[in-house]
Amino acid sequence: TPLDQDMDNEFEKGVGPRRFRYNELSRATRGFSDEEKLGEGGFGAVYRGFLQDQGLHVAIKRVSKTSNQGRREYIAEVTIIGRLRHRNLVQLVGWCHKADELLLVYELMTNGSLDAHLYNSTEVLTWATRYH
């Protein structure tokens, strides 16, 4: 569609995250199988994936088709977050949009999310660890 072509042109300017093919991401997640699902939030589901050609474990966010802000959030993630580099931010590796599918590819954080550690009721972190 023309809108997809506009996004392609904008996203491919400069350096930053790369474009992935839908089939590549589907294969990496075993067809977005439930066994690879890491979680689900307001903007969609996140799946664990493995990109064999790069030997890279990734987290793939599949933006929900029912999300009102999904397309806007997707564009912002690729154009803004994709150019940020910081040791405390998960790196956006790439993106894919095909028909009504919007996919974001991030580096996989194997130790889980920060909030899971901060709000864990069974293993409370010390204040020094929290600060660090």
LUMLOMAR-126239 format. One record per residue: x negated, y, z of N, C-alpha, C, O, CB in turn; residue in three letters; chain; residue number from 1. Coordinates in steps of 0.1 Angstrom, whole numbers, plus 5000, padded with zeros to 4 digits. Atoms other than C-alpha are relative to their C-alpha. Glycine has a CB too. Example, Ala and Ser with C-alpha at 12.3 -4.5 7.8 and 13.67 -1.06 7.14 Angstrom:
2
REC  n.px  n.py  n.pz  ca.px  ca.py  ca.pz  c.px  c.py  c.pz  o.px  o.py  o.pz  cb.px  cb.py  cb.pz  tivex  roba  doti
REC  4991  4988  5000   4877   4955   5078  4991  5012  5000  4981  5012  5007   5010   5000   5012    ALA     A     1
REC  5009  4989  5000   4863   4989   5071  5008  5011  5008  5003  5022  5009   4996   5005   4986    SER     A     2
This chain:
132
REC  n.px  n.py  n.pz  ca.px  ca.py  ca.pz  c.px  c.py  c.pz  o.px  o.py  o.pz  cb.px  cb.py  cb.pz  tivex  roba  doti
REC  4992  4988  5000   5000   5000   5000  4991  5012  5000  4980  5012  5004   5010   5000   5012    THR     A     1
REC  5008  4988  5001   4988   5036   4995  4995  5004  5014  4984  5008  5015   5009   5012   4995    PRO     A     2
REC  5005  4997  4987   4986   5041   5033  4988  4992  5004  4979  4997  5010   5012   4999   5011    LEU     A     3
REC  5011  5009  4997   4964   5011   5037  4987  5004  4992  4976  5003  4998   5003   4985   4996    ASP     A     4
REC  5012  4995  5008   4941   5024   5009  4994  5013  5006  4982  5015  5006   5004   5003   4985    GLN     A     5
REC  5005  4988  4993   4939   5058   5027  4992  4996  5012  4982  5002  5014   5012   5009   5003    ASP     A     6
REC  5007  5004  4988   4929   5040   5059  4987  4994  4996  4976  4997  5002   5008   4990   5008    MET     A     7
REC  5013  5007  5004   4903   5019   5040  4990  5011  4997  4978  5010  5001   5003   4992   4987    ASP     A     8
REC  5010  4989  5004   4887   5051   5025  4995  5007  5012  4983  5010  5013   5007   5009   4991    ASN     A     9
REC  5004  4992  4988   4886   5069   5059  4991  4991  5008  4981  4996  5013   5013   5004   5007    GLU     A    10
REC  5008  5008  4991   4873   5039   5079  4987  4996  4994  4977  4995  5002   5008   4987   5002    PHE     A    11
REC  5013  5005  5005   4845   5030   5055  4990  5012  4998  4979  5009  4993   5003   4994   4986    GLU     A    12
REC  5010  4989  5000   4829   5065   5057  4990  4998  5011  4994  4995  5022   5008   5013   5001    LYS     A    13
REC  5010  5000  4990   4797   5066   5076  4997  4986  5006  5000  4976  5000   5004   5009   5011    GLY     A    14
REC  5004  5012  4994   4783   5040   5099  5011  4997  5011  5017  5006  5016   4986   5000   5006    VAL     A    15
REC  4991  5004  4990   4804   5021   5124  5005  4986  4998  4998  4978  4992   5012   5010   5001    GLY     A    16
REC  4995  5013  5001   4826   4991   5126  5002  4996  4986  5005  5004  4977   5013   4998   5008    PRO     A    17
REC  4998  5005  5014   4829   4969   5095  5013  4994  4998  5020  4991  5007   4989   4990   4997    ARG     A    18
REC  4988  5006  5004   4858   4956   5077  4999  4985  4999  4989  4980  4993   5005   5006   4986    ARG     A    19
REC  5000  5015  5001   4867   4919   5081  5012  4996  4991  5022  5004  4990   5002   4994   5014    PHE     A    20
REC  4989  5006  5007   4889   4898   5059  5010  4993  5010  5005  4987  5019   4995   4990   4988    ARG     A    21
REC  4990  5006  4991   4921   4885   5075  4997  4985  5001  4998  4980  5012   5014   5002   4994    TYR     A    22
REC  5003  5014  4999   4912   4849   5066  4989  4997  5009  4989  4987  5016   4998   4995   4986    ASN     A    23
REC  5012  5001  4992   4879   4853   5083  5004  5000  5015  4999  4992  5023   4989   5011   4997    GLU     A    24
REC  4996  4999  4986   4895   4864   5116  5010  4989  5004  5010  4985  5015   5007   5014   5002    LEU     A    25
REC  4991  5011  4998   4923   4838   5113  4992  4987  5003  4995  4980  5012   5010   4998   4989    SER     A    26
REC  5008  5012  4998   4897   4811   5110  4992  5001  5013  4991  4990  5020   4990   4999   4988    ARG     A    27
REC  5008  4999  4988   4876   4825   5139  5009  4997  5012  5003  4993  5023   4995   5015   5001    ALA     A    28
REC  4991  5002  4989   4907   4822   5162  5008  4987  4999  5018  4985  5006   5009   5012   5001    THR     A    29
REC  4992  5012  5003   4919   4789   5148  5015  5003  4997  5024  4997  5003   4999   4990   5012    ARG     A    30
REC  4987  4996  5004   4949   4806   5133  5008  5007  5010  5020  5006  5011   5008   4987   4996    GLY     A    31
REC  4994  4993  4988   4955   4828   5163  5008  4991  5009  5020  4993  5013   5010   5012   4995    PHE     A    32
REC  4993  5011  4992   4963   4797   5183  5001  5005  5015  4994  5013  5020   4992   4987   4999    SER     A    33
REC  4997  4997  4986   4977   4799   5218  4988  4996  5009  4986  5003  5019   5012   4993   5005    ASP     A    34
REC  5011  5004  4992   4946   4781   5231  4989  5011  5000  4981  5011  5010   4994   4987   4995    GLU     A    35
REC  5011  4989  5001   4924   4811   5220  5005  5013  5006  4998  5023  5006   4996   5001   4986    GLU     A    36
REC  4994  4987  4995   4948   4837   5235  4994  5003  5014  4995  4995  5023   5015   4999   5001    LYS     A    37
REC  5005  4995  4987   4931   4857   5263  5009  5008  5008  5009  5008  5020   4987   5009   4997    LEU     A    38
REC  4990  4992  4993   4960   4879   5272  5008  5008  4990  5007  5008  4978   4993   5010   5009    GLY     A    39
REC  4990  4992  5008   4987   4903   5261  5003  5012  5007  5005  5012  5019   5012   4992   4996    GLU     A    40
REC  4997  4987  4994   4994   4939   5267  5010  5008  4992  5017  5002  4983   4988   5009   5002    GLY     A    41
REC  4990  4991  5006   5016   4968   5255  4997  5001  4985  5007  5003  4977   5000   5013   5006    GLY     A    42
REC  5003  4998  5014   4998   4971   5221  4998  4987  4993  4996  4987  4981   4988   5008   4999    PHE     A    43
REC  5001  5012  5007   4995   4934   5214  4992  4989  5007  4989  4991  5019   4993   5002   4986    GLY     A    44
REC  5007  5011  4994   4977   4901   5221  4985  5000  4996  4982  5006  4986   5006   4987   4995    ALA     A    45
REC  5014  5000  5002   4940   4895   5224  4996  4985  4999  5000  4977  5008   4992   5007   5011    VAL     A    46
REC  5005  5013  5002   4923   4863   5211  4985  4999  5000  4978  5008  4996   5006   4994   4987    TYR     A    47
REC  5014  5003  5001   4889   4848   5215  4997  4994  4987  5005  4986  4981   4996   4989   5011    ARG     A    48
REC  5004  5004  5013   4871   4842   5183  4985  4997  4999  4978  5003  5007   5005   5009   4989    GLY     A    49
REC  5015  5002  5003   4838   4830   5169  4998  5001  4985  5004  4994  4977   4996   4985   5004    PHE     A    50
REC  5004  4997  5014   4824   4844   5137  4988  4992  4996  4977  4995  5000   4998   5015   4997    LEU     A    51
REC  5011  5010  5002   4803   4815   5124  4989  5006  4992  4977  5004  4995   5006   4988   4993    GLN     A    52
REC  5010  4994  5009   4785   4835   5097  4990  5009  5008  4979  5011  5003   5006   5007   4988    ASP     A    53
REC  5008  4991  4992   4772   4859   5124  4996  4994  5013  4987  4999  5020   5008   5013   5002    GLN     A    54
REC  5003  5006  4987   4770   4835   5153  5005  5009  5012  4998  5009  5022   4985   4997   5001    GLY     A    55
REC  4996  4990  4990   4790   4860   5173  5014  4997  5006  5024  4994  4999   5001   5014   4993    LEU     A    56
REC  4988  5002  4993   4817   4855   5199  5007  5014  5001  5000  5024  5005   4998   4994   5015    HIS     A    57
REC  4993  4987  5000   4844   4882   5197  5014  4999  5006  5019  4988  5009   5001   5005   4985    VAL     A    58
REC  4986  4999  4996   4877   4893   5211  5008  5008  4989  5003  5019  4985   5002   5008   5014    ALA     A    59
REC  4993  4994  5011   4903   4901   5184  5014  5004  5005  5022  4996  5010   5001   4990   4988    ILE     A    60
REC  4987  4994  4996   4932   4924   5193  5009  5000  4988  5006  5006  4977   4999   5014   5006    LYS     A    61
REC  4990  5000  5011   4963   4917   5171  5011  5010  5004  5019  5007  5013   5005   4986   4998    ARG     A    62
REC  4991  4989  4996   4983   4949   5173  5014  4995  4998  5018  4990  4987   4997   5013   4993    VAL     A    63
REC  4986  5005  5001   5020   4941   5180  5007  5008  4989  5006  5020  4988   5007   5002   5013    SER     A    64
REC  4992  4993  5011   5043   4948   5151  5012  5008  5006  5017  5016  4999   5006   4989   4991    LYS     A    65
REC  4989  4993  4994   5069   4960   5176  4995  5013  5007  5004  5020  5012   5007   4991   5010    THR     A    66
REC  5005  4989  4993   5046   4986   5191  5003  5013  4992  4999  5014  4981   4985   4999   5003    SER     A    67
REC  4997  4988  5006   5058   5021   5183  4988  5008  4996  4987  5015  4986   5010   5009   5008    ASN     A    68
REC  5012  4993  5002   5024   5036   5186  4989  4992  4994  4977  4996  4993   4995   5006   5013    GLN     A    69
REC  5010  5010  5005   5006   5006   5171  4991  5005  4989  4978  5005  4990   5006   4988   4996    GLY     A    70
REC  5008  4995  5012   4995   5021   5138  4991  5012  5004  4979  5013  5000   5009   5004   4988    ARG     A    71
REC  5008  4988  4996   4984   5054   5154  4989  4996  5010  4978  5001  5008   5010   5010   5008    ARG     A    72
REC  5010  5005  4991   4965   5036   5182  4989  4993  4992  4977  4994  4995   5006   4990   5010    GLU     A    73
REC  5010  5007  5009   4948   5014   5155  4991  5010  4993  4979  5008  4993   5008   4991   4990    TYR     A    74
REC  5008  4990  5007   4937   5044   5135  4990  5007  5010  4978  5009  5006   5009   5010   4993    ILE     A    75
REC  5008  4993  4990   4924   5061   5166  4988  4991  5005  4977  4996  5006   5008   5005   5012    ALA     A    76
REC  5011  5010  4995   4904   5030   5178  4989  4999  4989  4978  5000  4993   5006   4986   5002    GLU     A    77
REC  5010  5002  5011   4887   5026   5144  4992  5013  4998  4980  5013  4997   5006   4995   4987    VAL     A    78
REC  5007  4987  5004   4879   5063   5137  4993  5006  5012  4983  5013  5009   5010   5009   4995    THR     A    79
REC  5007  4993  4989   4870   5075   5172  4992  4990  5008  4980  4992  5010   5011   5006   5009    ILE     A    80
REC  5006  5010  4991   4862   5045   5195  4989  4993  4992  4978  4989  4998   5010   4990   5006    ILE     A    81
REC  5010  5007  5008   4843   5028   5166  4987  5007  4999  4977  5001  4996   5006   4997   4987    GLY     A    82
REC  5013  4993  5001   4817   5055   5166  4993  5003  5013  4982  5008  5014   5003   5014   4993    ARG     A    83
REC  5006  4998  4987   4811   5056   5203  4990  4989  5004  4993  4977  5001   5011   5001   5011    LEU     A    84
REC  5010  5010  4995   4781   5038   5218  4997  5004  5015  4991  5014  5018   4987   5000   4991    ARG     A    85
REC  5003  4998  4986   4779   5035   5256  4999  4986  5007  5007  4977  5003   5011   5009   5007    HIS     A    86
REC  5002  5013  4993   4767   5007   5279  5012  4995  5008  5013  4984  5011   4988   5001   5009    ARG     A    87
REC  4988  5004  4992   4800   5008   5298  5012  4998  4992  5023  4996  4997   5002   5010   5011    ASN     A    88
REC  4988  5002  5009   4823   5005   5268  4998  4988  4992  4987  4985  4987   5002   5012   4991    LEU     A    89
REC  5000  5011  5009   4831   4974   5249  4999  5005  4986  5006  5014  4982   5013   4991   5002    VAL     A    90
REC  5003  4995  5013   4818   4978   5214  5010  4995  4990  5013  4983  4989   4986   4995   4995    GLN     A    91
REC  4991  5004  5011   4843   4978   5185  4991  4995  4988  4983  5003  4983   5009   5012   4995    LEU     A    92
REC  5008  5006  5011   4827   4955   5159  5006  5002  4987  4998  5004  4977   4998   4985   5003    VAL     A    93
REC  4994  4999  5013   4852   4957   5132  5015  5001  5000  5021  5002  5011   4996   4989   4991    GLY     A    94
REC  4986  4998  5001   4887   4960   5119  5005  4993  4987  4998  4989  4978   5004   5015   4998    TRP     A    95
REC  4993  5006  5012   4912   4945   5094  5014  5004  5000  5021  5004  5011   4998   4984   5001    CYS     A    96
REC  4985  4998  5002   4946   4955   5081  5004  4994  4987  4998  4997  4976   5003   5015   5001    HIS     A    97
REC  4995  5007  5012   4965   4934   5057  5015  5000  5002  5021  4994  5011   4994   4986   4998    LYS     A    98
REC  4985  5000  4999   5002   4940   5050  5004  5007  5013  5001  5018  5016   5006   4986   4998    ALA     A    99
REC  4996  4994  4987   5017   4945   5084  4992  4995  5012  4996  4997  5023   5015   4996   5003    ASP     A   100
REC  5009  5004  4989   4988   4930   5104  4989  5010  5002  4983  5015  4993   4993   4986   4996    GLU     A   101
REC  5011  4991  4996   4965   4953   5123  4991  4993  5010  4996  4989  5021   5006   5014   5005    LEU     A   102
REC  5009  5007  4992   4935   4937   5138  4987  5008  5004  4981  5014  4995   4996   4986   4994    LEU     A   103
REC  5012  4993  4996   4906   4951   5159  4991  4989  5006  4995  4981  5014   5004   5011   5011    LEU     A   104
REC  5010  5010  4995   4874   4931   5166  4990  5006  5009  4984  5016  5006   4993   4994   4987    VAL     A   105
REC  5009  4995  4989   4855   4937   5198  4989  4990  5004  4992  4978  5002   5008   5005   5012    TYR     A   106
REC  5009  5010  4994   4824   4922   5213  5007  4993  5012  5016  4999  5019   4986   5007   5005    GLU     A   107
REC  4993  5007  4989   4835   4895   5238  4992  5002  5013  4980  4999  5013   5001   4985   4996    LEU     A   108
REC  5006  4999  4987   4828   4902   5274  5004  4988  5008  5015  4986  5013   5006   5013   5008    MET     A   109
REC  4998  5013  4994   4824   4868   5289  5004  5000  5015  5009  4990  5020   4988   4991   4998    THR     A   110
REC  4997  4999  4986   4827   4879   5325  5014  5006  5003  5017  5008  5015   4989   5007   5007    ASN     A   111
REC  4987  4994  4997   4862   4893   5321  5000  5015  5001  4990  5021  4998   5006   4994   5012    GLY     A   112
REC  4998  4985  5000   4875   4928   5325  4996  5005  5014  4996  4998  5024   5014   5004   4997    SER     A   113
REC  5004  4993  4988   4864   4953   5351  5012  4999  5011  5009  4997  5022   4997   5014   4998    LEU     A   114
REC  4989  5000  4990   4899   4955   5367  5003  4986  5006  5007  4985  5017   5013   5004   4993    ASP     A   115
REC  4999  5013  4995   4900   4917   5371  4990  4998  5012  4994  4991  5022   4997   4989   4990    ALA     A   116
REC  5010  5001  4989   4869   4920   5394  5003  5010  5011  5002  5006  5023   4986   5003   4995    HIS     A   117
REC  4997  4990  4990   4880   4952   5412  5012  4996  5008  5013  4999  5020   5002   5013   4993    LEU     A   118
REC  4987  5003  4993   4915   4939   5421  5001  4985  5002  5013  4980  5004   5011   5005   4991    TYR     A   119
REC  5000  5015  4997   4906   4902   5427  5003  4999  5015  4995  5004  5023   4987   4993   4996    ASN     A   120
REC  4997  5001  4986   4923   4893   5460  4993  4989  5007  4993  4989  5019   5015   4998   5001    SER     A   121
REC  5007  5011  4994   4902   4862   5466  4986  5003  5002  4979  4997  5011   5002   4987   4992    THR     A   122
REC  5015  4997  4999   4867   4876   5461  4999  5015  4999  4997  5021  4988   4992   4993   4989    GLU     A   123
REC  5001  4986  5000   4865   4912   5472  4985  5005  4999  4976  5000  5005   5006   5006   5014    VAL     A   124
REC  5013  4994  5003   4835   4932   5459  4996  5010  5011  5005  5017  5016   4999   5007   4987    LEU     A   125
REC  5004  4990  4990   4814   4952   5484  5001  5014  4993  5001  5015  4981   4985   4997   5005    THR     A   126
REC  4999  4986  5005   4815   4990   5481  4987  5003  4991  4988  5010  4981   5001   5010   5011    TRP     A   127
REC  5012  4998  5008   4779   4990   5469  5000  4994  4986  4996  5000  4976   4987   4994   5008    ALA     A   128
REC  4998  5006  5013   4787   4966   5441  5010  5007  4992  5007  5009  4980   5004   4985   5002    THR     A   129
REC  4990  4993  5008   4818   4985   5431  4993  5013  4995  4996  5017  4983   5012   5004   5009    ARG     A   130
REC  5006  4988  5004   4797   5017   5430  4990  4998  4988  4990  5005  4978   4993   5007   5012    TYR     A   131
REC  5010  5003  5011   4770   5001   5409  5007  4997  4987  5000  4994  4977   4991   4988   5005    HIS     A   132
